């Protein structure tokens, strides 16, 4: 940040710079600038500009943009750059951050003279800069090690979270740890429930923004990175983390350990997003989740014009598997999933829970807005009373009213918006959702996979469930898939049959994750644990009433 001063065209000039490695809560930066200004002016310098960097380390980084701007300004004028101490400029070891001697040489080449109030001689020549730079770097190293050890003790021995409080929490006034913020906690629960239901992080962020849900800092815009940080953070199950190690925290969890574990499992199973996504995102298999049984390469989703298919990447080195229609593979896998892995009754229960969560979040946000609206109205009423009683002049009343009336109107408008949203949420699907509706949801998903309706969210839900329960699926075509003993492998009883075509029989081999195998039947075939197809019912305004 820069503060510009008027200056004369002649005379000795000086640029000031101040910095703090952490948030400047005690006003260190203004004090640094004041002392440097007094010393520079005592030597007859005219201060022409002041720059600063806050919360910018010189040990793990090269300060911030303020230092670079100060150097550029001093270079343009050919003047001195003043600081309180040389460690405001550099504290690095020359590897992870700039060493003082490096900056002294750079400044010399640019025609800048560096000056320091407290250790001016250390900036006179390279030898002195090297010695002071080593001292600054060693001080930072010891301070970093001490701080890290203190943070670890704080986490391990006291179970206290360090750093800015995440969404859903705030620091207790007595320093006893994090305390839950109810309205924010409901938002966190919604994010977790929607993510494990198959919603992408980007779509969750977009939906929160459309619903007018504010971020932790009160901003309207949500980003994918914020959702990612929330679903990965163990603080929400009552843990504190320090350098990769987890410790039990003293704060209350917001989500269950089971829900958090399911989110981590889905994160681990989800491939990184690279390349162009399939058209309308209707393909069930992405990121190598479907593989070719002939060569082992991924079967990648493809869309050309209106034709959707999977194509073996092994074609680049001669694989003869070729392309397969998306609807054939996705439809068969969905039927198999419903038959062996899907618990319809549990799906019904998840639909009820998701609808209830939506109402709870809306109710919590509405309560906060109503309280803020009431407080704004009370502030305006108190000022009006003071004016009527003669405690305020007419001019003071006009000035205060100009500020308070728009504030009260905005607060009332926000309360009304959330009141309407709560009414809509409470008037959504019945809190008792029958099995017939759960089956209807699955029918809708089948229509989406078949391409009869355009509903990418339903496909996302199935894709997420498949990744939780299976390591991969392998596509086989009769006559092209070798067996371990040589020759061609045929379909097994546990495989997914596809309709025969002119090129011969086709089937898909599911590779079940070990953590979902409950046991084995009499033929030693794995019995898959049945689980719900979780749904985040947060688009109740849609005619289908489901996500």
C-alpha positions as CSV (number, residue, x, y, z in Angstrom):
1,X,0.0,0.0,0.0
2,X,1.3,3.5,-0.9
3,X,0.8,6.9,0.7
4,X,1.8,9.7,-1.7
5,X,3.1,13.0,-0.5
6,X,3.6,16.2,-2.5
7,X,7.3,17.0,-3.1
8,X,9.5,19.7,-4.6
9,X,11.4,19.1,-7.8
10,X,14.8,19.6,-6.1
11,X,16.4,18.5,-2.9
12,X,17.1,15.1,-1.3
13,X,14.2,12.8,-1.5
14,X,13.3,9.6,0.4
15,X,10.8,6.8,0.1
16,X,9.7,5.0,3.3
17,X,8.8,1.3,3.6
18,X,7.3,-0.7,6.6
19,X,6.3,-4.3,6.9
20,X,4.8,-6.9,9.3
21,X,4.9,-10.6,8.9
22,X,1.5,-11.1,10.6
23,X,-1.7,-9.1,10.7
24,X,-0.8,-5.7,12.2
25,X,-3.2,-5.7,15.2
26,X,-1.1,-3.4,17.4
27,X,-0.2,-0.7,14.9
28,X,3.5,-1.6,14.3
29,X,3.5,-0.4,10.7
30,X,2.4,3.2,11.5
31,X,5.1,3.3,14.2
32,X,7.8,2.1,11.8
33,X,6.8,4.8,9.3
34,X,6.7,7.5,11.9
35,X,10.2,6.7,13.2
36,X,11.7,6.4,9.7
37,X,10.1,9.7,8.7
38,X,11.5,11.5,11.7
39,X,15.0,10.1,11.1
40,X,14.9,10.9,7.3
41,X,13.6,14.4,7.9
42,X,16.3,15.0,10.6
43,X,18.9,14.3,7.9
44,X,17.2,16.8,5.5
45,X,15.3,14.3,3.3
46,X,11.9,15.1,1.8
47,X,9.6,12.1,2.2
48,X,7.8,11.6,-1.1
49,X,6.0,8.3,-0.6
50,X,5.3,5.6,2.0
51,X,4.7,1.9,1.2
52,X,3.8,-1.0,3.4
53,X,3.2,-4.8,3.4
54,X,1.0,-6.4,6.1
55,X,0.8,-10.1,6.8
56,X,3.7,-10.7,4.3
57,X,6.6,-12.8,5.5
58,X,10.3,-12.1,4.6
59,X,11.3,-15.6,5.8
60,X,9.1,-17.8,3.7
61,X,8.6,-15.2,0.9
62,X,9.9,-11.9,-0.5
63,X,7.5,-9.7,1.5
64,X,4.8,-8.4,-0.8
65,X,4.0,-5.9,-3.6
66,X,4.6,-2.9,-1.3
67,X,8.3,-3.6,-1.3
68,X,8.5,-4.0,-5.0
69,X,6.6,-0.8,-5.5
70,X,8.8,1.1,-3.1
71,X,12.0,-0.1,-4.9
72,X,10.5,0.9,-8.3
73,X,9.6,4.3,-6.9
74,X,13.1,4.9,-5.4
75,X,14.6,3.7,-8.7
76,X,12.6,6.2,-10.7
77,X,13.7,9.1,-8.5
78,X,17.2,7.8,-7.8
79,X,16.6,8.4,-4.1
80,X,17.0,6.7,-0.7
81,X,14.7,3.9,0.6
82,X,14.3,4.1,4.4
83,X,13.2,1.3,6.8
84,X,13.2,0.9,10.5
85,X,15.5,-2.1,10.4
86,X,17.1,-4.2,7.7
87,X,14.9,-7.2,8.7
88,X,11.9,-5.3,7.4
89,X,13.4,-5.8,3.9
90,X,14.8,-9.4,4.0
91,X,15.0,-12.3,6.4
92,X,15.5,-15.1,4.0
93,X,18.3,-17.7,3.6
94,X,18.7,-17.0,-0.1
95,X,16.9,-20.2,-1.1
96,X,13.2,-20.0,0.0
97,X,13.4,-16.2,0.3
98,X,15.6,-13.3,-0.7
99,X,18.8,-12.8,1.4
100,X,19.7,-9.3,2.5
101,X,22.9,-9.3,0.5
102,X,20.9,-10.1,-2.7
103,X,18.7,-7.1,-2.1
104,X,21.7,-4.8,-1.4
105,X,23.3,-5.8,-4.7
106,X,20.0,-5.4,-6.6
107,X,19.5,-1.9,-5.1
108,X,23.1,-0.9,-6.0
109,X,22.5,-1.9,-9.6
110,X,19.3,0.2,-9.7
111,X,21.0,3.2,-8.2
112,X,19.1,3.0,-4.9
113,X,20.6,3.7,-1.5
114,X,19.1,1.6,1.2
115,X,18.9,3.2,4.7
116,X,17.9,1.8,8.1
117,X,17.2,3.7,11.3
118,X,18.5,1.0,13.6
119,X,21.3,-0.8,11.7
120,X,22.3,1.6,8.9
121,X,25.8,0.3,8.7
122,X,24.6,-3.1,7.7
123,X,23.5,-1.7,4.4
124,X,26.8,0.1,3.6
125,X,28.5,-2.8,1.8
126,X,28.2,-6.4,0.8
127,X,30.2,-7.8,3.7
128,X,28.1,-6.0,6.4
129,X,24.9,-7.0,4.6
130,X,26.0,-10.6,4.5
131,X,26.6,-10.7,8.2
132,X,23.4,-8.9,9.1
133,X,21.4,-11.0,6.6
134,X,22.7,-14.2,8.3
135,X,21.6,-12.9,11.7
136,X,18.1,-11.9,10.4
137,X,17.7,-15.3,8.7
138,X,18.8,-17.2,11.9
139,X,16.5,-15.1,14.1
140,X,13.6,-16.0,11.7
141,X,14.5,-19.7,11.7
142,X,14.5,-19.9,15.5
143,X,11.3,-17.9,15.7
144,X,9.7,-20.2,13.2
145,X,10.7,-23.3,15.0
146,X,9.6,-21.9,18.3
147,X,6.2,-20.8,16.9
148,X,5.7,-24.2,15.2
149,X,6.5,-26.0,18.5
150,X,4.1,-23.8,20.3
151,X,1.3,-24.3,17.8
152,X,1.8,-28.1,18.0
153,X,1.6,-28.0,21.8
154,X,-1.5,-25.9,21.5
155,X,-3.1,-28.5,19.2
156,X,-1.9,-31.7,20.9
157,X,-2.0,-30.8,24.6
158,X,-4.8,-28.3,24.7
159,X,-6.8,-29.3,21.6
160,X,-7.1,-25.7,20.4
161,X,-7.6,-24.6,16.8
162,X,-5.0,-22.0,15.6
163,X,-5.7,-19.5,12.8
164,X,-8.8,-17.7,11.5
165,X,-12.0,-19.6,12.4
166,X,-13.5,-21.7,9.6
167,X,-17.1,-21.4,8.4
168,X,-19.3,-22.7,11.1
169,X,-17.2,-21.5,14.0
170,X,-15.9,-18.4,15.8
171,X,-13.2,-18.1,18.5
172,X,-14.6,-18.0,22.1
173,X,-14.1,-14.7,23.8
174,X,-12.3,-16.4,26.7
175,X,-9.8,-18.2,24.5
176,X,-11.2,-21.6,25.3
177,X,-11.4,-22.7,21.6
178,X,-13.9,-22.6,18.8
179,X,-17.6,-22.2,19.4
180,X,-20.3,-23.2,16.8
181,X,-22.1,-20.4,14.9
182,X,-25.5,-22.1,14.3
183,X,-26.5,-20.5,11.0
184,X,-23.0,-21.1,9.5
185,X,-23.0,-24.7,10.8
186,X,-26.2,-25.4,8.8
187,X,-24.4,-24.2,5.7
188,X,-21.5,-26.6,6.4
189,X,-23.9,-29.5,6.9
190,X,-25.6,-28.7,3.6
191,X,-22.2,-28.7,1.8
192,X,-21.2,-32.1,3.1
193,X,-24.6,-33.7,2.5
194,X,-24.7,-32.4,-1.1
195,X,-21.1,-33.4,-1.8
196,X,-21.6,-37.0,-0.7
197,X,-24.8,-37.1,-2.7
198,X,-22.7,-36.6,-5.9
199,X,-22.9,-32.8,-6.4
200,X,-19.7,-31.3,-7.8
201,X,-18.0,-28.7,-5.7
202,X,-18.5,-26.1,-8.5
203,X,-22.3,-26.8,-8.6
204,X,-22.5,-26.6,-4.8
205,X,-20.8,-23.2,-4.9
206,X,-23.2,-22.0,-7.7
207,X,-26.3,-23.2,-5.8
208,X,-25.2,-21.5,-2.6
209,X,-24.7,-18.3,-4.5
210,X,-28.1,-18.5,-6.2
211,X,-29.7,-19.1,-2.8
212,X,-28.1,-15.9,-1.5
213,X,-26.2,-17.7,1.2
214,X,-23.3,-15.5,2.4
215,X,-19.8,-16.8,2.8
216,X,-17.9,-16.7,6.1
217,X,-16.7,-13.2,5.3
218,X,-20.1,-12.1,4.2
219,X,-19.5,-12.1,0.5
220,X,-22.1,-13.2,-2.0
221,X,-19.8,-15.2,-4.2
222,X,-18.8,-18.8,-3.4
223,X,-15.9,-20.5,-5.2
224,X,-15.0,-24.1,-5.8
225,X,-11.9,-23.7,-3.7
226,X,-14.0,-22.7,-0.6
227,X,-16.1,-25.9,-1.0
228,X,-13.0,-28.0,-1.4
229,X,-11.5,-26.5,1.8
230,X,-14.6,-27.2,3.8
231,X,-15.1,-30.9,2.8
232,X,-11.4,-31.6,3.4
233,X,-11.2,-29.9,6.8
234,X,-11.2,-32.3,9.8
235,X,-12.0,-29.4,12.1
236,X,-15.7,-30.1,11.4
237,X,-15.4,-33.5,13.2
238,X,-13.8,-32.0,16.3
239,X,-10.2,-32.4,15.2
240,X,-7.3,-29.9,15.0
241,X,-4.5,-30.3,12.5
242,X,-0.9,-29.4,12.7
243,X,1.6,-30.2,9.9
244,X,-0.3,-33.2,8.8
245,X,-1.0,-34.6,12.3
246,X,-4.5,-34.8,13.7
247,X,-5.3,-34.2,17.4
248,X,-8.6,-34.3,19.3
249,X,-10.0,-30.7,19.7
250,X,-12.0,-29.3,22.5
251,X,-14.6,-27.8,20.2
252,X,-17.9,-29.4,19.2
253,X,-18.1,-31.2,15.8
254,X,-20.5,-30.0,13.2
255,X,-20.8,-33.1,11.0
256,X,-20.6,-36.8,11.9
257,X,-17.4,-38.7,11.6
258,X,-19.2,-41.1,9.2
259,X,-20.3,-38.3,6.9
260,X,-16.8,-36.7,6.9
261,X,-15.2,-40.1,6.1
262,X,-17.6,-40.7,3.2
263,X,-16.6,-37.2,1.8
264,X,-12.9,-38.1,2.1
265,X,-13.5,-41.4,0.4
266,X,-15.2,-39.7,-2.5
267,X,-12.4,-37.1,-2.8
268,X,-9.8,-39.9,-3.0
269,X,-11.9,-41.6,-5.7
270,X,-12.5,-38.6,-7.8
271,X,-9.9,-37.9,-10.5
272,X,-8.5,-34.5,-11.2
273,X,-10.6,-32.5,-13.7
274,X,-8.5,-32.4,-16.9
275,X,-9.5,-31.9,-20.5
276,X,-13.0,-31.1,-21.9
277,X,-15.9,-32.6,-19.9
278,X,-18.4,-34.8,-21.8
279,X,-21.3,-33.0,-23.3
280,X,-24.0,-32.4,-20.7
281,X,-21.9,-34.6,-18.3
282,X,-24.2,-37.6,-18.8
283,X,-21.4,-40.2,-18.9
284,X,-21.2,-42.3,-15.8
285,X,-17.6,-43.1,-16.3
286,X,-14.9,-40.5,-16.3
287,X,-11.2,-40.3,-15.3
288,X,-10.3,-43.9,-16.1
289,X,-13.0,-45.5,-14.0
290,X,-14.0,-47.7,-17.0
291,X,-11.1,-49.6,-18.5
292,X,-10.6,-51.8,-21.5
293,X,-10.3,-55.5,-20.8
294,X,-8.1,-56.1,-23.8
295,X,-5.3,-53.6,-23.3
296,X,-6.0,-52.1,-19.9
297,X,-6.2,-48.5,-21.1
298,X,-9.0,-46.2,-20.0
299,X,-12.3,-46.1,-21.9
300,X,-12.8,-42.3,-22.2
301,X,-16.1,-40.5,-22.6
302,X,-16.7,-39.0,-26.0
303,X,-19.4,-36.9,-27.7
304,X,-19.6,-36.2,-31.4
305,X,-22.6,-34.3,-32.6
306,X,-25.4,-36.2,-30.9
307,X,-23.6,-39.5,-30.5
308,X,-22.3,-40.3,-27.0
309,X,-19.9,-43.2,-26.6
310,X,-16.8,-44.6,-24.8
311,X,-13.6,-45.0,-26.7
312,X,-10.6,-47.1,-25.7
313,X,-7.4,-44.9,-25.6
314,X,-5.5,-48.0,-26.6
315,X,-6.5,-47.4,-30.2
316,X,-3.4,-45.3,-30.4
317,X,-1.3,-48.4,-30.1
318,X,-3.5,-50.9,-32.0
319,X,-6.2,-52.0,-29.5
320,X,-9.2,-53.5,-31.4
321,X,-11.9,-52.8,-28.7
322,X,-13.1,-49.6,-30.5
323,X,-16.1,-47.5,-29.4
324,X,-19.2,-48.5,-27.4
325,X,-22.4,-46.5,-27.0
326,X,-22.7,-44.7,-23.7
327,X,-26.3,-45.7,-23.2
328,X,-25.5,-49.4,-23.5
329,X,-22.8,-49.3,-20.8
330,X,-24.4,-46.8,-18.4
331,X,-27.9,-48.4,-18.6
332,X,-26.5,-51.8,-17.8
333,X,-24.4,-50.6,-15.0
334,X,-27.2,-48.7,-13.4
335,X,-29.5,-51.8,-13.5
336,X,-26.7,-53.8,-11.9
337,X,-26.2,-51.1,-9.2
338,X,-29.8,-51.1,-8.3
339,X,-29.9,-54.9,-8.1
340,X,-26.8,-55.6,-6.0
341,X,-25.8,-52.4,-4.2
342,X,-28.7,-50.0,-3.8
343,X,-30.9,-49.9,-0.7
344,X,-34.1,-48.2,-1.7
345,X,-35.5,-47.9,1.8
346,X,-32.3,-46.1,3.0
347,X,-32.6,-43.9,-0.1
348,X,-36.1,-42.8,1.1
349,X,-34.6,-42.0,4.5
350,X,-31.9,-39.9,3.0
351,X,-34.5,-38.0,1.0
352,X,-36.3,-37.1,4.2
353,X,-33.1,-36.1,5.9
354,X,-31.9,-33.9,3.0
355,X,-35.3,-32.1,2.9
356,X,-35.1,-31.5,6.7
357,X,-31.5,-30.2,6.4
358,X,-32.7,-27.7,3.8
359,X,-35.4,-26.4,6.1
360,X,-33.0,-26.2,9.1
361,X,-30.5,-24.1,7.1
362,X,-33.2,-21.7,5.9
363,X,-34.6,-21.4,9.4
364,X,-31.2,-20.6,10.9
365,X,-30.3,-18.0,8.3
366,X,-33.8,-16.4,8.6
367,X,-33.4,-16.1,12.4
368,X,-30.1,-14.2,12.0
369,X,-31.6,-11.9,9.4
370,X,-34.6,-11.1,11.6
371,X,-32.4,-10.3,14.5
372,X,-30.2,-8.0,12.4
373,X,-33.3,-6.3,11.0
374,X,-34.7,-5.7,14.5
375,X,-31.4,-4.3,15.7
376,X,-31.2,-1.9,12.7
377,X,-34.8,-0.7,13.3
378,X,-34.0,-0.2,17.0
379,X,-30.9,1.9,16.2
380,X,-33.0,4.2,14.0
381,X,-35.7,4.5,16.6
382,X,-33.2,5.5,19.3
383,X,-31.7,8.2,17.1
384,X,-35.3,9.5,16.3
385,X,-36.1,9.6,20.0
386,X,-32.9,11.5,20.8
387,X,-33.8,14.1,18.1
388,X,-37.4,14.5,19.4
389,X,-36.1,14.9,23.0
390,X,-33.7,17.6,21.7
391,X,-30.5,15.7,22.3
392,X,-29.6,15.9,18.6
393,X,-29.7,18.9,16.3
394,X,-31.6,18.8,13.0
395,X,-28.3,18.5,11.1
396,X,-27.2,15.6,13.2
397,X,-30.5,13.9,12.8
398,X,-30.4,14.3,9.0
399,X,-26.8,12.8,8.8
400,X,-27.6,9.9,11.1
401,X,-30.9,9.1,9.3
402,X,-29.2,9.2,5.9
403,X,-27.0,6.3,7.2
404,X,-29.5,4.4,9.4
405,X,-32.6,4.3,7.2
406,X,-31.0,2.6,4.2
407,X,-29.4,0.1,6.6
408,X,-32.7,-0.7,8.2
409,X,-34.4,-1.0,4.8
410,X,-31.7,-3.4,3.5
411,X,-31.9,-5.5,6.7
412,X,-35.7,-5.8,6.4
413,X,-35.4,-6.7,2.7
414,X,-32.9,-9.5,3.5
415,X,-35.1,-10.8,6.3
416,X,-38.1,-10.9,3.9
417,X,-36.1,-12.7,1.3
418,X,-35.0,-15.4,3.8
419,X,-38.6,-15.5,5.2
420,X,-39.9,-16.3,1.7
421,X,-37.1,-18.9,1.2
422,X,-38.0,-20.5,4.5
423,X,-41.7,-20.6,3.6
424,X,-40.8,-22.3,0.2
425,X,-38.5,-24.8,1.9
426,X,-41.2,-25.7,4.5
427,X,-43.8,-26.1,1.7
428,X,-41.5,-28.4,-0.3
429,X,-41.7,-32.2,-0.4
430,X,-43.5,-33.8,2.4
431,X,-41.2,-34.7,5.3
432,X,-42.5,-38.3,4.9
433,X,-41.3,-39.5,1.5
434,X,-42.6,-42.9,0.6
435,X,-40.7,-45.7,-1.1
436,X,-42.7,-45.0,-4.2
437,X,-41.1,-41.6,-4.5
438,X,-37.6,-43.0,-4.0
439,X,-38.2,-45.5,-6.8
440,X,-39.6,-42.6,-8.9
441,X,-36.3,-40.8,-8.4
442,X,-34.4,-43.8,-9.7
443,X,-36.7,-43.9,-12.7
444,X,-35.9,-40.3,-13.4
445,X,-32.1,-41.1,-13.1
446,X,-32.6,-43.9,-15.6
447,X,-34.3,-41.5,-18.0
448,X,-31.4,-39.1,-17.6
449,X,-28.8,-41.8,-18.3
450,X,-30.8,-42.9,-21.3
451,X,-30.8,-39.4,-22.6
452,X,-34.6,-38.9,-22.4
453,X,-34.2,-36.0,-20.0
454,X,-31.4,-33.6,-19.5
455,X,-30.5,-34.0,-15.8
456,X,-26.7,-34.1,-15.2
457,X,-27.2,-33.8,-11.4
458,X,-28.9,-37.2,-11.2
459,X,-26.0,-38.8,-13.1
460,X,-23.6,-37.1,-10.7
461,X,-25.3,-38.8,-7.8
462,X,-25.0,-42.3,-9.3
463,X,-21.4,-41.6,-10.3
464,X,-20.5,-40.7,-6.7
465,X,-22.2,-43.8,-5.3
466,X,-20.3,-46.0,-7.8
467,X,-17.0,-44.5,-6.9
468,X,-17.7,-45.2,-3.2
469,X,-18.4,-48.8,-3.8
470,X,-16.2,-49.9,-6.8
471,X,-12.6,-49.5,-7.6
472,X,-13.2,-49.7,-11.4
473,X,-15.3,-51.4,-14.1
474,X,-13.7,-53.3,-17.0
475,X,-15.3,-53.6,-20.4
476,X,-14.9,-56.9,-22.2
477,X,-15.8,-58.0,-25.7
478,X,-15.9,-61.7,-26.7
479,X,-13.0,-62.8,-28.7
480,X,-10.8,-59.8,-27.8
481,X,-10.3,-60.2,-24.0
482,X,-7.4,-62.6,-23.1
483,X,-7.7,-64.7,-19.9
484,X,-4.9,-65.4,-17.5
485,X,-4.5,-68.9,-18.8
486,X,-4.5,-67.9,-22.4
487,X,-7.3,-67.7,-25.0
488,X,-10.4,-65.6,-24.5
489,X,-12.1,-64.9,-21.2
490,X,-15.8,-65.4,-20.9
491,X,-18.4,-63.6,-18.7
492,X,-18.8,-64.7,-15.0
493,X,-22.0,-64.9,-13.0
494,X,-21.0,-61.7,-11.2
495,X,-20.4,-59.7,-14.4
496,X,-22.8,-57.1,-16.0
497,X,-24.2,-58.5,-19.2
498,X,-24.7,-56.2,-22.2
499,X,-27.0,-57.0,-25.2
500,X,-25.1,-58.9,-27.9
501,X,-24.4,-57.0,-31.1
502,X,-23.0,-58.0,-34.5
503,X,-19.4,-57.9,-33.1
504,X,-20.1,-60.6,-30.5
505,X,-21.0,-60.7,-26.8
506,X,-20.0,-57.9,-24.4
507,X,-19.9,-57.7,-20.7
508,X,-18.6,-55.5,-17.9
509,X,-16.6,-56.8,-15.0
510,X,-17.1,-54.8,-11.7
511,X,-14.1,-54.5,-9.4
512,X,-15.7,-54.1,-5.9
513,X,-13.9,-52.1,-3.2
514,X,-12.9,-54.3,-0.3
515,X,-14.4,-52.0,2.2
516,X,-18.0,-52.6,0.9
517,X,-17.7,-56.4,0.8
518,X,-19.8,-57.9,3.7
519,X,-18.8,-61.5,3.0
520,X,-19.1,-64.2,0.4
521,X,-21.9,-66.5,-0.7
522,X,-21.8,-70.2,-1.1
523,X,-20.1,-69.9,-4.5
524,X,-17.5,-67.6,-2.9
525,X,-18.8,-64.6,-4.8
526,X,-18.5,-61.3,-2.9
527,X,-21.7,-59.9,-1.3
528,X,-21.8,-56.1,-1.7
529,X,-22.9,-53.9,1.2
530,X,-26.2,-52.2,0.1
531,X,-26.3,-48.4,0.8
532,X,-28.5,-45.5,-0.1
533,X,-28.3,-43.4,-3.2
534,X,-28.0,-40.2,-1.1
535,X,-29.9,-37.2,-2.6
536,X,-29.5,-33.6,-1.6
537,X,-33.0,-32.3,-2.2
538,X,-32.2,-28.6,-2.5
539,X,-33.9,-27.7,-5.7
540,X,-37.5,-28.0,-4.4
541,X,-38.7,-25.4,-6.9
542,X,-38.2,-27.9,-9.7
543,X,-41.1,-29.8,-11.0
544,X,-39.4,-33.1,-10.3
545,X,-38.7,-32.0,-6.7
546,X,-35.3,-33.8,-6.5
547,X,-31.7,-33.1,-7.3
